[in-house]
Amino acid sequence: MKYHVSHIMCEGRAYGLHAYQEVIESVVWGLRELGHTVESGVDTFSETATNIIFGAQMLEMDVVSKLPPSTIVYNFEQIRGATLLKPALMHAAANFKIWDYSEGNADVWRKLNADCRVVPVGYAEPLTRIPKAPIQDIDVLMYGAPGPDRMDAFHHLCHSGLKSVFVCGLYGKARDELIARSKVIVNINLYTAKKIFEVVRVSYLLANRKAVVADIDPETIIEEDIRAGICVASPSMLVQECHNIIFNDARRQAIEEAGFEAMRSRDIRPILETALAA
């Protein structure tokens, strides 16, 4: 089969959708490993291949309405509990196959009678590529869009004496260099109302043996294998857990290895094979 993987970036205006890049790489690699012919592009579509679209929520209706019926929309929006979706996603639900990364979103698609299957984030060998820096001079790294909970956590980490860095808008090499220099990465969900763990960003960290500390609400949906590969901390214990891991090399290395093994067990090839066969 021939596939075209499309990364919607709205001619660069949807800058935050750079966050899909590593998942896209894993899907392209996995499809090729399965023997398929795969092309990929930004804001491009194919008339001769099955399009797999990342970021379809950003498409205008005059674009999405012209896509062929074989199109697959791979959704990474947190839509749990939503009663109304963006027009492009409503059209996709009625006309295309839907892949969604989270079981937490699946009920919304089912209520729309969409042809939906849960296709979790998987592991691809090329994603293990961030070497550990010879000197890890950053204790705690946080990255992403600032939100109240993230900035509150960062405030307390800074005032605890840890060498802490928060960056927004960095992707690719610049972000990876900071990851390499960091002992711990803290993940705080930006969209607290939806309560779906941000596995997309964390999966890349686990694939590169990084110790992740996450503040997870009891109602947050998180896969058990991923939970086992990170350190889960309540907001009141987040700073203390970071101190414990940063100053205990053996514990930090154990978390790094547990996370890597959890991610490596999610081989993207059988995940895609199952999704395509359904």
Buried (B, 14 or more C-beta within 10 A) or exposed (E): EEBBBBBBBBEEEBEBBBBBBBBBBBBBBBBEBBEBEBBBEBBEBBEEBBBBBBBBBBBEEEBBEEBBEEBBBBBBBBBBEBEEBBBBBBBBBEBBBBBBBBEBBBBBBEEBEBBBBBBBBBBBBEBBEBEBBEEBEBBBBBBBEEBEBBEBBBEBBBEBEBBBBBEEEBBEEEBBEBBBBBBBBBBBBBEEEBBBBBBBBBBBBBBBBBBBBBBBEEEBBBBEBBBEBBBBBEBEBBBEBBBBBBEEEEBBEEBBEBBBBBBBEBBBBEBBBEBBEE
